[in-house]
Amino acid sequence: MLSPCDERDVSNKEKYRLRVKDVDIKEGIFTWVSLEPVINPDQALAVIHMAHPYVNFWKVGKLNHMKEYERTVDWGKFLFDAETLLTKLGAKYYIKNDLRAFSIKQ
């Protein structure tokens, strides 16, 4: 049985959540993560890389309603990097429309 961690210790809380997801996967429970709002693309990519063994499906979106900060982020690059990583990991995913709008038109 898993025991909860002290809520004040963020790193332990995240480790506990991943342990729960691991149990879910082993029990055949479908798991998904909605990764939004993405504020820091590098952190979001690190979460994908760290948590991918425990997640069946990803939904990825971007930060909204903070226009000044949003302009400082290269959302097209994040979209490319996220899709590249998710594809490399063999992950199933959905890119939310607000982020999809930054895809390069071919």
C-alpha positions in Angstrom: 0.0 0.0 0.0 1.3 3.5 -0.9 1.5 6.0 1.9 0.9 9.7 1.1 3.7 12.1 1.4 3.9 15.4 3.3 2.0 17.9 1.1 4.6 20.6 1.8 7.3 18.5 0.1 6.7 19.0 -3.5 9.3 16.6 -4.8 8.0 13.8 -2.6 4.4 14.7 -3.6 5.3 14.3 -7.2 7.2 11.1 -6.6 4.1 9.8 -4.8 1.8 10.7 -7.7 4.2 8.9 -10.1 4.1 5.8 -7.9 0.3 5.9 -7.9 0.4 6.1 -11.7 2.8 3.1 -11.8 0.3 1.1 -9.8 -2.5 2.2 -12.1 -0.5 1.1 -15.2 0.3 -2.3 -13.7 -3.3 -2.8 -12.8 -4.4 -2.0 -16.4 -6.0 1.3 -15.5 -5.9 3.9 -18.4 -4.0 7.0 -17.3 -3.8 10.4 -18.9 -2.2 13.7 -18.2 -3.4 17.2 -19.3 -0.2 19.1 -19.4 -1.5 22.7 -19.3 -1.1 25.5 -18.8 2.5 25.2 -20.0 4.4 28.1 -18.5 7.9 26.9 -18.8 8.4 24.7 -21.9 11.7 23.1 -20.6 9.9 22.0 -17.4 7.0 20.6 -19.4 9.4 18.6 -21.6 11.1 17.3 -18.5 7.7 16.2 -17.0 7.0 14.3 -20.3 10.4 12.6 -20.2 10.1 11.7 -16.5 6.5 10.6 -16.4 6.0 8.9 -19.8 6.3 5.3 -18.4 3.2 6.0 -16.3 1.0 7.8 -18.8 -1.2 6.2 -21.5 -2.3 9.5 -23.1 -1.1 13.1 -23.1 -3.0 16.3 -23.7 -0.7 19.3 -24.2 -1.7 22.9 -24.3 -0.2 26.3 -23.6 -0.5 29.2 -21.2 -3.4 31.5 -22.0 -4.6 34.8 -20.6 -1.2 36.2 -19.8 -0.5 37.8 -23.1 2.7 39.7 -22.1 4.4 36.5 -20.8 3.0 34.4 -23.7 4.9 36.6 -26.2 8.2 35.7 -24.5 7.8 32.0 -25.3 8.6 30.4 -28.7 5.4 28.3 -28.8 6.3 26.9 -32.3 9.6 25.6 -30.9 7.8 24.1 -27.9 5.2 22.4 -30.1 8.0 20.9 -32.3 10.0 19.8 -29.3 7.0 18.3 -27.5 5.8 16.4 -30.6 9.3 15.2 -31.3 9.7 13.9 -27.8 6.3 12.3 -27.5 6.8 10.6 -30.9 10.3 9.4 -29.9 8.8 7.9 -26.7 6.0 6.2 -28.6 3.4 8.2 -26.7 -0.2 8.8 -27.7 -1.1 12.4 -27.5 -3.4 15.3 -28.5 -2.2 18.8 -29.0 -4.8 21.4 -27.9 -5.9 23.9 -30.5 -4.4 26.9 -28.8 -0.9 25.3 -29.1 -1.6 23.6 -32.5 -2.2 27.1 -33.9 1.6 27.6 -33.7 2.4 24.7 -36.0 4.4 25.5 -39.1 2.2 25.5 -42.2 3.8 23.3 -44.9 
